[in-house]
Amino acid sequence: MHESFAQAALREVREELSIAIPADSLLELGHYTKPAIHTRFDKICFAFIFSQSSCPIRLSHEIIEARWYPVAQLPRNTSPVVACALRDYTTKYSTPRQ
């Protein structure tokens, strides 16, 4: 399958959480490499505007648990990649998109 990173992100969210995201709401946050975030591989992160109440999520068999957290109250064990991506999101998009 030949797909872009953005197409893969949209597909993965649809497959893993049963959420269909409009392609135009996807925001590329960045490319995170191992020295900066202490992972064994590179990651490209995307964000999207999503209202928790806009549709229910259904977890695939690959996902054990999913929870919603306010950014200011993320758990201590939050992935360094997620922390970097959220920092970049709040820096790049301090005003929510409509």
Backbone as a ProteinNet text record, in pm:
[ID]
protein_1_A
[PRIMARY]
MHESFAQAALREVREELSIAIPADSLLELGHYTKPAIHTRFDKICFAFIFSQSSCPIRLSHEIIEARWYPVAQLPRNTSPVVACALRDYTTKYSTPRQ
[TERTIARY]
85.6	0	90.1	64.4	138.7	47	80.3	0.6	94.2	49.2	129	122.6	208.9	203.8	67.9	15.6	-114.9	-225.4	-223	-322.9	-311.7	-190	-169.4	-223.9	-202.7	-254.3	-407	-470	-616.9	-668.3	-601.5	-641.8	-626	-513.6	-489.3	-592.5	-626.2	-727.6	-862.2	-894.8	-1020.7	-1019.8	-909.8	-902.6	-896.3	-818.1	-794.7	-902.2	-966.4	-1063.2	-1201.1	-1217.6	-1344.6	-1386.5	-1288.6	-1316.4	-1276.4	-1368.7	-1338.3	-1304.9	-1182.4	-1135.6	-1134.3	-1191.5	-1179.7	-1032.2	-986.3	-845.4	-801.1	-890.5	-850.2	-836.1	-871.4	-853.6	-722.4	-647.1	-521.4	-410.3	-335.6	-225.6	-96.4	1.4	128.8	208.5	246	317.7	467.9	517.7	661.2	712.6	842.8	916	1007.8	987.5	1060.6	1160.4	1286.3	1390.6	1442.1	1504.9	1542.8	1630.6	1732.9	1813.5	1732.8	1638.7	1563.3	1458.5	1406.1	1294.9	1317.7	1435.5	1472.1	1384.5	1361.5	1290.8	1386.8	1347	1432.1	1408.7	1316.6	1286.7	1229.5	1222.7	1167.9	1016.2	952.5	806.1	766.3	659.4	597.8	462.4	437.4	314.8	218.9	91.5	-15.7	-112.8	-186	-293.3	-417.4	-531.5	-655.4	-748.5	-837	-936.5	-1049.5	-1082.4	-1181.3	-1258.1	-1387.7	-1472.7	-1503.9	-1468.2	-1486.8	-1631.3	-1725.6	-1865.9	-1920.5	-1838.5	-1892.4	-1921.8	-1852.5	-1884.6	-1817.3	-1880.2	-1819.9	-1700.1	-1604.4	-1493.1	-1515.1	-1472.6	-1475.1	-1333.1	-1276.2	-1138.4	-1124.9	-1019.6	-991.1	-933.1	-917.7	-861.7	-715.4	-649.8	-509.5	-492.8	-601	-595.4	-655.6	-578.7	-625.6	-716.3	-677.7	-751.8	-725.6	-824.1	-807.6	-877.4	-813.9	-872.1	-847.6	-936	-920.4	-864.4	-766.5	-707.4	-696.7	-721.9	-685.6	-532.6	-482	-337.5	-263.1	-316.1	-248.8	-250.1	-325.5	-337.7	-295.9	-202.2	-156.1	-86.5	-98	-30.7	121.4	187.9	334	402.6	340.5	402.9	368.8	328.1	298	423.4	407.1	518.6	591.1	724.8	798.8	758.7	722.9	678.6	549	455.9	329	354	439.9	470.3	531	624.3	685.3	581.7	498.4	397.2	296.3	254.7	161.4	225.7	351.6	422.9	426	458.2	463.9	327.2	223.2	87.7	51.6	75.8	37.3	122.5	245.3	330.4	285.2	258.5	221.7	78	-11.7	-154	-213.9	-161.6	-209.5	-355	-401.6	-541.5	-609.3	-712.8	-778.9	-830.8	-817.1	-869.8	-1018.9	-1088.2	-1234.8	-1270.2
-117	0	123.1	214.1	339.1	450.2	503.5	611.4	712	834.7	938.5	919	990.4	984.3	1032.1	1137.4	1190	1087.1	1022.2	919.3	804.4	767.3	659.8	700.3	825.1	873.3	866.4	911.9	908.4	764.5	676.7	535.4	471	496.5	436.8	481.6	609.5	658	591.7	578.2	513.1	366	296.2	153.7	128.8	209	182.9	239.3	350.7	417.1	432.9	392.8	407.7	553.3	642.2	784.4	821.8	881.1	930	1078.3	1114.1	1251.8	1313.5	1431	1498.5	1530.4	1503.3	1523.4	1667.3	1763.5	1903.5	1947.2	1860.7	1896.2	1842.7	1770	1711.5	1816.3	1824.9	1920.8	1843	1859.4	1791.4	1870.6	1804.7	1872.6	1865.8	1754.5	1746.5	1605.9	1600.5	1475.8	1467.5	1369.2	1357.7	1242.9	1273.1	1171.7	1125.4	1010.9	944.7	1023.7	1097.7	1166.4	1266.7	1332.8	1436.7	1379	1261.9	1210.6	1071.6	1018.2	891.3	774.7	763.5	647.5	570.2	453	369.9	393.6	479.6	505.5	644.6	689.1	822	815.3	926.9	935.6	1065.9	1060.9	1180.7	1191.6	1306	1321.5	1419.7	1388.2	1471.5	1498.5	1606.7	1637.2	1669.9	1662.5	1702.2	1759	1845.2	1903.8	1802.3	1769.3	1665.3	1697.3	1694.5	1713.5	1576.5	1557.2	1427.5	1379	1470.6	1431.4	1418.9	1450.4	1451.3	1311.7	1211.2	1073.6	978.5	865.7	769.3	700.9	660.9	584.3	437.2	352.2	207.9	158.7	100.8	56.6	-73.3	-81.7	-206.8	-305.7	-428.5	-531.2	-502.1	-412	-378.1	-273.4	-208	-101.7	-153.9	-143	-191.5	-90.1	37.5	140.4	275.7	362.2	499.5	591.5	703.2	802.3	941.3	1032.5	1173.3	1246.9	1333.7	1414.8	1559.2	1654.6	1792.8	1798.8	1879.5	1885.9	1914.7	2001.9	2038.8	1926.9	1820.1	1712.4	1577	1575.7	1448.8	1365.8	1234.2	1148.8	1163.6	1133.1	1142.9	1050.1	939.2	842.6	869.2	990.2	1026.1	1009.2	951.3	929.5	1060	1057.5	1178.4	1230.1	1140.9	1182.8	1262.8	1215.1	1285.3	1420.7	1424.6	1551.5	1652.2	1607.8	1697.3	1744.2	1652.3	1687	1786.8	1767.2	1861.3	1997.5	1999.7	2126.9	2199.1	2124.4	2185.3	2232.1	2154.6	2194.6	2327.1	2336.9	2460.4	2578.8	2552.4	2660	2705	2610.7	2642.7	2690.6	2634.2	2660.3	2709.4	2820	2868.6	2913.5	2951.5	2985.2	2868.1	2810.9	2695	2726.2	2627.6	2641.6	2623.3	2691	2678.9	2588.6
0	0	0	-91.8	-97.7	-48	68.7	125.3	191.1	200	264.9	416.9	488.1	633.7	684.4	623.9	664.7	639.8	523.1	494.2	594.7	630.3	728.1	865.4	904.9	1033.4	1036.2	928.9	920.9	926	852.8	850	987.7	1053.2	1184.5	1288.4	1289.2	1383.4	1353.6	1225.2	1187.3	1231	1207	1240.7	1391.3	1462.4	1604.3	1696.4	1655.5	1742.8	1681.5	1556.1	1484.1	1471.6	1453.8	1435.8	1294	1220.7	1086.1	1096.7	1064.1	1074	934.9	918.1	788.5	760.6	641.3	606.4	629	608.6	623.8	769.8	866.1	1006.7	1063	982.8	1027.7	1024.8	1133.1	1145.3	1167.8	1080.5	1102.6	1205.3	1314.2	1420.7	1403.1	1355.4	1339	1326.6	1304.5	1291.6	1412.9	1495.2	1620.8	1609.2	1635.1	1620.1	1755.2	1754	1878.7	1974.7	1932.1	2034.5	2117.1	2052.3	2123	2217.4	2188.7	2269.3	2326.8	2311.5	2373.6	2329	2200.1	2147.4	2057.9	2016.7	1932.4	1784.4	1749.3	1609.3	1593.2	1470.9	1441.5	1437.5	1468.1	1461.9	1397.4	1322.5	1267.8	1336.3	1399.6	1477.7	1412.4	1424.2	1373.1	1486.5	1474.9	1568.9	1488	1552.3	1486.6	1592.2	1547.8	1637	1650.4	1772.5	1795	1921.7	1912.7	2029.6	2087.1	2211.2	2275.4	2264.1	2268	2264.7	2122.5	2021	1885.3	1831.5	1878.5	1839.3	1937.2	1960.6	2052.4	1986.2	2067.9	2013	2046.6	1956.5	1978.3	1958.3	2061.5	2055.6	1977.2	1897.5	1827.5	1928.3	1886.8	1974.5	2009.7	1938.2	1964.2	2074.4	2112.4	2212.7	2343.4	2450.6	2581	2647.6	2641	2711.3	2645.5	2648.8	2601.2	2700.2	2729.6	2821.7	2766.7	2801.4	2766	2886.1	2863.1	2968.7	2922.2	3011.5	2978.6	2966.1	2875.8	2853.7	2983.6	3066.6	3191.1	3295.3	3270.1	3368.9	3312.9	3219.9	3164.4	3272.3	3263.8	3362.8	3355.7	3465.2	3470.4	3371	3338.9	3247.9	3101.4	3069.9	2931.1	2847.1	2730.7	2639.2	2609.6	2604.6	2566.6	2428.7	2338.1	2204.7	2215.7	2294.4	2313.2	2378.7	2479.4	2546.2	2448.3	2364.2	2264.3	2162.9	2116.4	2016.7	2074.2	2198.2	2261.1	2280.9	2319.9	2334.1	2199.3	2094	1961.8	1915.3	1945.6	1908.5	1974.7	2105.8	2175.6	2130.7	2086.8	2035.2	1897	1808.9	1670	1655.7	1737.3	1719.8	1850.9	1903.7	2032.5	2025.7	1908.1	1889	1820.3	1881.6	1819.7	1680.8	1591.6	1456	1458.1	1371	1360.8	1244.9
[MASK]
++++++++++++++++++++++++++++++++++++++++++++++++++++++++++++++++++++++++++++++++++++++++++++++++++

